[in-house]
Amino acid sequence: MKKHVLKNVSLALIAAATLSSCDVLDVEPLDSYTEDVIFQDAKLTEAYVTMNYTRPRNGWSRNALRFCSDEAMENFNWSSCWTINTGGMTPDQLGPLDIWADYYSYIKNCNIFFNNLDNLNSISQDKRDILIGEATFFRAYYYMELVNNYGGVPLITRLFDLDDSGMMVKRDSYEDCVDFIVSEFSKAAELLPTKFSGTDFGRVTKGAALAMKARMLLYAASPLWNPSDERDRWQAAADAAKSVIDLGIYSLDPDYKGLFLNAESPEIIFQRLYNTEFGEWFDWYNSTNGWGGYSCTAVLQEMVDSYEMEDGSMPDASIYANATDNPWEGRDPRLYASVVCDGQDFRGREIEFWVNNDGETGGLDSEFGRDAWNYSKTHYTIRKFMDESLVNSWSDKGSQPWIYCRLAEIYLNYAEALFHLGDEDGARRYVNLVRERARGGNTSILPDVTASGDELLDKIRHERKVELAFEEHRFYDVRRWKIGETTDTGKFHGINITKMADGSKKYELFEVQDRLFKAADYLLPIPNYERRRNDLLEQNPGY
């Protein structure tokens, strides 16, 4: 077979240093490499596999999935999220959601690695197994992401020559894709160690592979793909989640807010590491305008009001209509760890989303404040993930990890699967473990869930929305549960805060966006650019 010339690999290898300061990345910079060069050199081969750690998309980007769910709106329509929110997605306009071309290019690179296994003579058997495990994990992860967005996709596990007649392929069935993904994660779990340390800390482990297997099986068991509610699918999802729990190496971090800043949190199962050199700008995209930020994640009022009162009841609009100060008092502590509200301390300063009753002046973070054009259109911003020790706008990069999976998700996955298997006691136990951590030791708030039947299922789903807020889960949860027409259609709101002459405040909810979720939106359309290349690709319904 013709050997591929892999151009600009050295740049990608440098980027891969975001994983850690691994000696494996100390390679001489070159403009391009052939397969023969890479796969006969141990360091280059490891660096080639390590590039995968920089590729999967994550929530640090300005076009993250939280903007296309009922959690938040993109403060500016930089990536066409408003078009998606209002029902305008087409095969030619997927905006930030389109991952087809990128992910298939990543899969191709994995296939190149597998095609060269016979050339890995300079690598010890233990290291060879780990590299195969990593490449197997990431190829399965790329396919899982594709399948969760598009449904069944072509399963390509070999390389094609330019004149190969087999290059035009049909989509494989959803079931066949799931079987392949689950099998690959199982294989990766057998090859990967349970832990890495030292310069290898942050690499994917057995637990990461089992956790992604559990997520894939949960999605496959859900109503979108399991309309007849087949019990064996839920059993497979439950067993997979339990296998992660039974490893006994993860625990819920008592510091809910702090765990997102701590790469060594005992709760983390799969993450991408960053450092101060290879960092990200999430903190400044998402800081309030008073801090020189863009207020990028304008949290919706509906998300704010998903956080329970301390007694477990839900807030209602009268809280705001009757308040003269701090209508967010007495809520689930996770609200204060996840959302910045007016009057709260953020980076050592009180946030000022308010406008004076003259209608012409306002607080530092309002539409009349510093960099007024960057004020949050909902008058809320995100706090979750933020490193509040960073105070030098646009000069300090964030180095906190992006967490793809943590133990709380696995507990909630397990609870959901147990519910559908009829084990309500088990389901309640694992939901309540998550709520117990959220209480932070205060046993007088957030009472345990005691519901049963459909009410219990609603509680499990609600707990996922709050516990996993902004972590790229909600977008998929509403789709796999087939509730998008309810959750993502209708009028969404922000809050106006008026400061009166006597210092009291007036709070009024107002509409910021009228959204529409169509039946077709449960899956993304296959991009037209890809169907023009391959007319065997059948389009998803409704497009």
C-alpha positions as CSV (number, residue, x, y, z in Angstrom):
1,M,0.0,0.0,0.0
2,K,1.1,3.5,-0.7
3,K,2.6,5.1,2.4
4,H,0.9,8.2,3.8
5,V,3.0,11.4,4.3
6,L,1.9,12.8,7.7
7,K,2.5,16.5,7.4
8,N,2.8,19.0,10.3
9,V,3.0,16.2,12.8
10,S,5.5,18.1,14.8
11,L,3.0,20.9,15.5
12,A,0.5,18.4,16.7
13,L,3.1,16.7,18.9
14,I,3.8,20.0,20.5
15,A,0.1,20.5,21.1
16,A,0.0,17.1,22.7
17,A,2.2,18.4,25.4
18,T,-1.0,19.6,27.0
19,L,-1.4,16.1,28.3
20,S,1.7,16.5,30.4
21,S,5.4,17.1,30.1
22,C,6.1,13.7,28.7
23,D,9.6,12.9,27.6
24,V,8.0,11.1,24.6
25,L,7.2,14.5,23.1
26,D,10.9,15.5,23.0
27,V,11.3,15.0,19.2
28,E,13.2,16.9,16.6
29,P,10.8,19.2,14.7
30,L,10.3,18.2,11.1
31,D,8.0,19.4,8.4
32,S,6.6,16.0,7.6
33,Y,6.9,12.3,8.4
34,T,6.1,9.1,6.5
35,E,4.6,6.1,8.2
36,D,7.9,4.2,7.9
37,V,9.7,6.9,9.9
38,I,7.0,7.3,12.6
39,F,6.2,3.6,13.3
40,Q,9.8,2.5,13.5
41,D,10.6,5.1,16.2
42,A,9.2,4.4,19.6
43,K,9.0,8.1,20.7
44,L,7.3,9.2,17.4
45,T,4.9,6.3,17.6
46,E,3.9,7.2,21.2
47,A,3.6,10.9,20.2
48,Y,1.4,9.9,17.2
49,V,-1.0,8.1,19.5
50,T,-0.8,10.9,22.1
51,M,-2.2,13.4,19.6
52,N,-5.6,11.9,20.2
53,Y,-5.7,13.6,23.6
54,T,-6.0,17.0,21.9
55,R,-8.7,16.0,19.4
56,P,-12.1,15.3,21.0
57,R,-14.2,18.4,21.3
58,N,-14.9,19.7,24.8
59,G,-16.8,22.4,26.7
60,W,-14.0,24.9,26.7
61,S,-14.8,26.0,23.2
62,R,-17.1,29.0,22.4
63,N,-19.4,26.7,20.4
64,A,-20.0,24.2,23.2
65,L,-23.2,22.1,23.5
66,R,-24.5,24.0,26.5
67,F,-25.6,26.7,24.0
68,C,-27.8,24.2,22.1
69,S,-29.7,23.0,25.2
70,D,-32.0,24.5,27.8
71,E,-29.1,25.3,30.0
72,A,-27.8,28.5,28.4
73,M,-27.7,30.7,25.3
74,E,-24.6,31.8,23.5
75,N,-24.3,35.5,24.4
76,F,-23.3,36.3,20.8
77,N,-24.3,34.2,17.8
78,W,-20.6,33.5,17.0
79,S,-21.2,29.9,15.9
80,S,-24.9,30.1,14.7
81,C,-26.3,28.5,17.9
82,W,-29.3,30.8,17.7
83,T,-30.2,29.4,14.3
84,I,-30.1,25.9,15.8
85,N,-32.1,27.0,18.9
86,T,-34.9,28.4,16.7
87,G,-35.3,25.4,14.5
88,G,-33.1,26.5,11.5
89,M,-30.6,23.6,11.4
90,T,-30.2,22.1,7.9
91,P,-27.7,19.7,6.2
92,D,-25.8,22.8,5.0
93,Q,-25.9,24.6,8.3
94,L,-25.1,22.5,11.4
95,G,-23.0,25.3,13.0
96,P,-21.0,24.1,16.0
97,L,-22.6,20.6,15.9
98,D,-21.0,19.3,12.8
99,I,-18.2,16.8,13.7
100,W,-18.4,14.5,10.7
101,A,-15.4,15.5,8.7
102,D,-13.1,16.0,11.7
103,Y,-14.0,12.8,13.5
104,Y,-13.6,10.7,10.4
105,S,-10.1,12.2,9.9
106,Y,-9.3,11.2,13.4
107,I,-10.6,7.7,12.8
108,K,-8.4,7.5,9.7
109,N,-5.3,8.4,11.7
110,C,-6.2,5.6,14.2
111,N,-6.5,3.2,11.3
112,I,-3.1,4.2,10.0
113,F,-1.7,3.2,13.4
114,F,-3.5,-0.1,13.4
115,N,-2.2,-0.7,9.8
116,N,1.3,-0.3,11.0
117,L,1.3,-2.7,14.0
118,D,3.7,-5.0,12.4
119,N,6.3,-2.2,12.3
120,L,6.3,-1.5,16.0
121,N,9.4,-3.5,16.6
122,S,11.2,-0.9,18.7
123,I,8.5,-0.9,21.4
124,S,8.3,-3.2,24.4
125,Q,5.3,-5.5,24.6
126,D,3.9,-3.7,27.6
127,K,4.1,-0.3,25.9
128,R,2.8,-1.8,22.7
129,D,-0.3,-3.0,24.5
130,I,-0.9,0.4,26.1
131,L,-0.6,2.2,22.8
132,I,-3.0,-0.3,21.1
133,G,-5.4,0.2,24.1
134,E,-5.2,4.0,23.7
135,A,-5.8,4.0,20.0
136,T,-8.6,1.5,20.4
137,F,-10.2,3.7,23.1
138,F,-10.0,6.8,21.0
139,R,-11.3,5.2,17.8
140,A,-14.3,3.8,19.8
141,Y,-14.8,7.3,21.3
142,Y,-14.9,9.0,18.0
143,Y,-17.4,6.5,16.7
144,M,-19.5,6.9,19.8
145,E,-19.6,10.6,19.3
146,L,-20.6,10.2,15.7
147,V,-23.3,7.6,16.5
148,N,-24.7,9.8,19.4
149,N,-25.1,12.6,16.9
150,Y,-26.1,11.0,13.6
151,G,-27.3,7.5,14.4
152,G,-25.8,4.7,12.4
153,V,-22.6,5.7,10.5
154,P,-20.2,3.9,8.2
155,L,-17.8,1.7,10.2
156,I,-14.5,2.1,8.6
157,T,-11.6,0.2,10.0
158,R,-9.2,0.0,7.1
159,L,-7.4,2.4,4.8
160,F,-8.5,3.2,1.3
161,D,-6.3,3.9,-1.8
162,L,-7.5,6.8,-4.0
163,D,-8.8,4.4,-6.7
164,D,-10.4,2.0,-4.2
165,S,-13.9,1.1,-5.4
166,G,-14.9,0.3,-1.9
167,M,-14.5,3.8,-0.6
168,M,-18.2,4.7,-1.2
169,V,-19.9,2.9,1.7
170,K,-23.4,2.8,3.2
171,R,-24.2,3.6,6.8
172,D,-24.0,0.7,9.2
173,S,-27.1,0.1,11.4
174,Y,-27.2,1.8,14.8
175,E,-27.1,-1.6,16.5
176,D,-24.0,-2.7,14.6
177,C,-22.3,0.5,15.5
178,V,-23.1,0.1,19.1
179,D,-21.9,-3.5,19.1
180,F,-18.6,-2.4,17.5
181,I,-18.1,0.5,20.0
182,V,-18.9,-1.6,23.0
183,S,-16.5,-4.4,21.8
184,E,-13.7,-1.9,21.2
185,F,-14.1,-0.3,24.6
186,S,-14.0,-3.7,26.2
187,K,-10.9,-4.5,24.3
188,A,-9.3,-1.2,25.4
189,A,-10.2,-2.0,29.0
190,E,-8.3,-5.3,28.8
191,L,-5.2,-3.5,27.5
192,L,-5.1,-0.4,29.7
193,P,-3.9,-0.2,33.3
194,T,-6.2,1.0,36.1
195,K,-4.0,4.0,36.9
196,F,-1.2,6.1,35.4
197,S,1.2,8.2,37.4
198,G,4.1,10.5,36.9
199,T,4.6,11.9,33.4
200,D,1.9,9.4,32.2
201,F,-0.8,10.8,34.5
202,G,-3.9,11.8,32.6
203,R,-3.8,9.0,30.0
204,V,-6.9,7.0,29.5
205,T,-7.3,4.0,31.8
206,K,-9.3,0.8,32.2
207,G,-11.8,2.8,34.1
208,A,-12.2,5.4,31.3
209,A,-12.8,2.6,28.8
210,L,-15.4,0.9,31.0
211,A,-17.1,4.2,31.7
212,M,-17.5,5.1,28.0
213,K,-18.8,1.6,27.4
214,A,-21.4,2.2,30.1
215,R,-22.4,5.5,28.6
216,M,-22.8,4.0,25.1
217,L,-25.0,1.2,26.5
218,L,-27.1,3.6,28.5
219,Y,-27.8,5.7,25.4
220,A,-28.6,2.5,23.4
221,A,-31.1,1.5,26.1
222,S,-32.9,4.8,26.2
223,P,-36.2,5.5,24.5
224,L,-34.8,7.1,21.3
225,W,-33.2,3.7,20.4
226,N,-35.1,1.3,22.6
227,P,-38.8,2.2,22.0
228,S,-40.0,-1.2,23.2
229,D,-38.1,-0.8,26.4
230,E,-36.2,-4.1,26.1
231,R,-35.0,-5.2,29.5
232,D,-31.8,-6.8,28.3
233,R,-30.5,-3.4,27.1
234,W,-31.1,-1.8,30.5
235,Q,-29.4,-4.8,32.1
236,A,-26.3,-4.4,29.9
237,A,-26.2,-0.7,30.8
238,A,-26.6,-1.4,34.5
239,D,-23.9,-4.1,34.4
240,A,-21.5,-1.8,32.6
241,A,-22.0,1.0,35.1
242,K,-21.5,-1.4,38.0
243,S,-18.2,-2.6,36.6
244,V,-16.9,0.9,36.9
245,I,-18.1,1.3,40.4
246,D,-16.7,-2.1,41.4
247,L,-13.2,-1.0,40.4
248,G,-13.3,0.7,43.8
249,I,-10.8,3.4,42.8
250,Y,-13.1,6.4,42.4
251,S,-15.0,8.3,45.0
252,L,-17.2,11.4,45.1
253,D,-15.2,14.5,45.8
254,P,-16.6,16.3,48.8
255,D,-15.7,19.6,47.1
256,Y,-18.2,19.9,44.3
257,K,-17.0,23.3,43.1
258,G,-13.3,22.5,43.5
259,L,-13.3,19.2,41.7
260,F,-13.5,20.9,38.3
261,L,-10.2,22.7,39.1
262,N,-8.4,19.7,40.4
263,A,-7.0,17.2,37.9
264,E,-6.2,14.9,40.8
265,S,-9.8,14.8,42.1
266,P,-10.7,11.2,43.1
267,E,-13.9,11.5,41.2
268,I,-12.4,12.0,37.7
269,I,-12.4,9.0,35.4
270,F,-11.6,10.6,32.0
271,Q,-10.2,14.1,31.4
272,R,-8.1,16.3,29.2
273,L,-5.2,18.0,30.9
274,Y,-4.0,21.5,30.3
275,N,-1.2,23.6,31.8
276,T,-0.3,27.3,32.0
277,E,1.6,27.1,28.7
278,F,-0.9,25.0,26.8
279,G,-4.0,26.4,28.5
280,E,-7.4,27.7,27.4
281,W,-9.4,30.9,27.5
282,F,-12.6,29.6,29.0
283,D,-12.3,31.9,32.0
284,W,-12.2,35.1,29.9
285,Y,-14.7,34.1,27.3
286,N,-17.1,33.5,30.2
287,S,-16.2,36.2,32.7
288,T,-18.6,39.1,33.1
289,N,-18.0,42.3,31.1
290,G,-16.9,44.0,34.4
291,W,-14.0,41.6,34.4
292,G,-13.2,42.2,30.7
293,G,-14.9,39.0,29.6
294,Y,-17.5,38.2,26.9
295,S,-20.2,36.8,29.2
296,C,-20.2,34.0,26.6
297,T,-22.4,31.5,28.6
298,A,-25.5,33.5,29.4
299,V,-27.3,31.0,31.7
300,L,-31.1,30.8,31.1
301,Q,-33.6,31.6,33.9
302,E,-35.1,28.2,33.3
303,M,-31.7,26.6,34.2
304,V,-31.4,28.7,37.3
305,D,-34.8,27.7,38.5
306,S,-33.9,24.0,38.0
307,Y,-32.0,24.3,41.3
308,E,-34.3,23.3,44.2
309,M,-35.0,25.2,47.3
310,E,-33.2,23.8,50.3
311,D,-36.4,21.9,51.4
312,G,-36.5,20.1,48.0
313,S,-39.4,22.2,46.6
314,M,-39.0,24.0,43.3
315,P,-38.8,27.8,43.1
316,D,-41.5,29.8,41.3
317,A,-41.8,33.2,39.7
318,S,-43.3,34.8,42.9
319,I,-39.8,34.6,44.5
320,Y,-38.7,37.2,42.0
321,A,-41.8,39.3,42.0
322,N,-41.8,39.7,45.8
323,A,-38.1,40.0,46.4
324,T,-36.2,43.3,47.2
325,D,-32.8,41.5,47.6
326,N,-31.3,38.2,46.7
327,P,-34.1,36.0,45.3
328,W,-31.6,33.1,45.0
329,E,-31.2,32.7,48.7
330,G,-31.8,29.2,50.2
331,R,-31.2,27.1,47.1
332,D,-29.4,23.9,46.3
333,P,-25.7,24.7,47.0
334,R,-24.8,23.6,43.5
335,L,-26.5,26.8,42.1
336,Y,-23.9,28.9,43.9
337,A,-21.1,26.7,42.5
338,S,-22.4,26.8,39.0
339,V,-24.0,30.1,38.2
340,V,-23.1,33.8,38.9
341,C,-26.1,35.8,40.0
342,D,-26.3,39.5,40.8
343,G,-25.0,40.5,44.2
344,Q,-22.8,37.5,44.6
345,D,-19.1,37.6,45.2
346,F,-17.0,36.6,42.1
347,R,-13.2,36.9,42.1
348,G,-13.5,38.9,45.3
349,R,-15.9,41.5,44.0
350,E,-19.7,41.8,44.2
351,I,-21.2,41.3,40.7
352,E,-23.4,44.1,39.5
353,F,-25.9,43.1,36.8
354,W,-28.3,45.8,38.0
355,V,-29.4,48.9,36.2
356,N,-30.3,52.1,38.1
357,N,-34.0,53.1,38.0
358,D,-33.0,56.1,35.8
359,G,-32.6,53.5,33.0
360,E,-29.4,55.2,31.8
361,T,-26.7,54.0,34.3
362,G,-25.9,50.7,35.9
363,G,-23.5,48.4,37.6
364,L,-20.1,47.4,36.5
365,D,-21.3,44.1,34.9
366,S,-24.5,45.6,33.3
367,E,-25.3,46.9,29.9
368,F,-24.0,50.3,31.2
369,G,-20.9,48.9,32.8
370,R,-17.3,48.3,31.6
371,D,-17.2,47.0,28.0
372,A,-21.0,47.4,28.0
373,W,-21.5,45.5,24.7
374,N,-20.3,42.3,26.5
375,Y,-22.9,42.2,29.2
376,S,-24.8,39.0,29.7
377,K,-28.1,39.1,27.8
378,T,-29.7,37.0,30.6
379,H,-27.9,38.8,33.5
380,Y,-26.5,35.4,34.6
381,T,-23.1,33.9,33.7
382,I,-21.5,30.6,34.4
383,R,-19.4,30.0,37.5
384,K,-18.8,26.2,37.1
385,F,-15.3,25.4,36.0
386,M,-14.1,29.0,36.5
387,D,-10.8,29.6,38.2
388,E,-11.5,32.6,40.3
389,S,-7.8,33.0,41.2
390,L,-7.3,34.4,37.7
391,V,-7.7,38.1,37.8
392,N,-5.6,39.4,35.0
393,S,-8.0,39.6,32.1
394,W,-6.7,37.9,28.9
395,S,-3.2,37.5,30.2
396,D,-3.8,34.5,32.5
397,K,-4.7,31.2,30.7
398,G,-6.8,28.7,32.5
399,S,-5.1,25.3,33.2
400,Q,-8.0,23.4,34.8
401,P,-8.8,20.1,33.1
402,W,-11.9,19.3,31.0
403,I,-13.6,16.4,32.6
404,Y,-15.3,14.1,30.1
405,C,-16.5,11.6,32.8
406,R,-16.6,11.5,36.6
407,L,-18.1,9.1,39.1
408,A,-21.3,11.1,39.7
409,E,-22.3,10.4,36.1
410,I,-21.7,6.7,36.5
411,Y,-23.9,6.7,39.7
412,L,-26.7,8.5,37.8
413,N,-26.3,6.2,34.8
414,Y,-26.6,3.2,37.2
415,A,-29.6,4.7,38.9
416,E,-31.4,5.2,35.6
417,A,-30.7,1.7,34.5
418,L,-31.8,0.2,37.8
419,F,-35.1,2.1,37.7
420,H,-35.9,0.6,34.3
421,L,-35.0,-2.8,35.7
422,G,-37.6,-2.3,38.5
423,D,-35.0,-1.9,41.2
424,E,-36.3,1.4,42.7
425,D,-34.5,1.0,46.0
426,G,-31.2,0.8,44.2
427,A,-32.1,3.7,41.9
428,R,-32.9,5.9,44.9
429,R,-29.7,4.8,46.7
430,Y,-27.4,6.1,43.9
431,V,-29.4,9.3,43.3
432,N,-29.2,10.0,47.0
433,L,-25.5,9.4,47.2
434,V,-25.1,12.3,44.7
435,R,-27.5,14.5,46.6
436,E,-25.7,13.7,49.9
437,R,-22.5,15.1,48.4
438,A,-24.4,18.2,47.1
439,R,-25.6,18.9,50.7
440,G,-22.0,19.4,51.8
441,G,-22.6,17.9,55.2
442,N,-25.7,20.0,55.9
443,T,-28.3,17.3,56.6
444,S,-31.1,19.8,56.9
445,I,-31.2,20.6,53.2
446,L,-31.9,18.7,50.0
447,P,-33.8,15.8,51.5
448,D,-33.3,12.3,50.0
449,V,-35.4,11.3,47.1
450,T,-38.2,9.0,48.3
451,A,-40.4,9.0,45.2
452,S,-41.4,5.9,43.2
453,G,-42.8,5.2,39.7
454,D,-42.8,7.9,37.1
455,E,-42.1,10.5,39.8
456,L,-38.8,8.7,40.6
457,L,-37.8,8.7,36.9
458,D,-38.4,12.4,36.8
459,K,-36.3,12.9,39.9
460,I,-33.4,10.9,38.3
461,R,-33.6,13.0,35.2
462,H,-33.8,16.2,37.1
463,E,-30.8,15.2,39.2
464,R,-28.8,14.7,36.0
465,K,-29.7,18.2,34.8
466,V,-28.5,19.9,37.9
467,E,-25.5,17.7,38.9
468,L,-24.1,17.5,35.4
469,A,-25.0,21.0,34.4
470,F,-22.9,22.5,31.5
471,E,-20.8,19.3,31.2
472,E,-22.1,18.4,27.7
473,H,-24.7,15.9,28.9
474,R,-28.0,17.7,28.7
475,F,-27.9,18.0,24.9
476,Y,-27.8,14.2,24.6
477,D,-30.1,13.5,27.5
478,V,-33.1,15.3,26.1
479,R,-32.6,13.6,22.8
480,R,-32.2,10.0,24.1
481,W,-35.2,10.5,26.4
482,K,-37.2,12.0,23.4
483,I,-38.3,15.0,25.4
484,G,-36.8,17.8,23.3
485,E,-40.2,19.1,22.1
486,T,-41.0,19.8,25.7
487,T,-37.7,21.0,27.1
488,D,-36.3,22.9,24.1
489,T,-39.4,24.5,22.7
490,G,-41.0,27.7,23.9
491,K,-40.0,31.0,25.4
492,F,-36.8,31.2,27.4
493,H,-36.0,34.0,29.8
494,G,-33.4,36.1,31.6
495,I,-33.8,38.5,34.5
496,N,-33.7,42.3,34.7
497,I,-32.6,43.8,38.0
498,T,-33.4,47.4,38.7
499,K,-31.7,49.2,41.6
500,M,-34.0,51.7,43.3
501,A,-33.0,54.9,45.0
502,D,-33.2,53.4,48.5
503,G,-30.9,50.6,47.5
504,S,-33.5,47.9,47.2
505,K,-33.9,46.0,44.0
506,K,-36.7,45.0,41.7
507,Y,-36.6,41.7,39.7
508,E,-38.5,41.1,36.5
509,L,-38.2,38.0,34.2
510,F,-38.2,38.7,30.5
511,E,-38.0,36.7,27.3
512,V,-34.6,36.4,25.6
513,Q,-35.4,33.7,23.0
514,D,-38.3,31.8,21.5
515,R,-37.0,28.3,20.7
516,L,-38.2,25.5,18.5
517,F,-37.3,21.8,18.6
518,K,-38.5,19.7,15.7
519,A,-38.9,15.9,15.5
520,A,-36.0,15.8,13.1
521,D,-33.7,17.4,15.7
522,Y,-33.3,14.2,17.6
523,L,-30.5,13.4,15.1
524,L,-28.2,15.7,13.2
525,P,-28.5,15.7,9.5
526,I,-25.7,14.1,7.5
527,P,-23.8,17.1,6.1
528,N,-24.5,17.7,2.5
529,Y,-20.8,18.1,1.7
530,E,-20.4,14.5,2.7
531,R,-23.4,13.2,0.8
532,R,-22.2,15.0,-2.3
533,R,-19.0,12.9,-2.1
534,N,-20.9,9.7,-1.3
535,D,-24.4,9.3,-2.6
536,L,-24.8,6.0,-0.7
537,L,-25.2,7.9,2.5
538,E,-28.9,7.9,3.4
539,Q,-30.1,11.2,5.0
540,N,-31.7,11.2,8.4
541,P,-35.5,11.6,8.5
542,G,-36.9,15.2,8.3
543,Y,-34.0,16.7,6.4
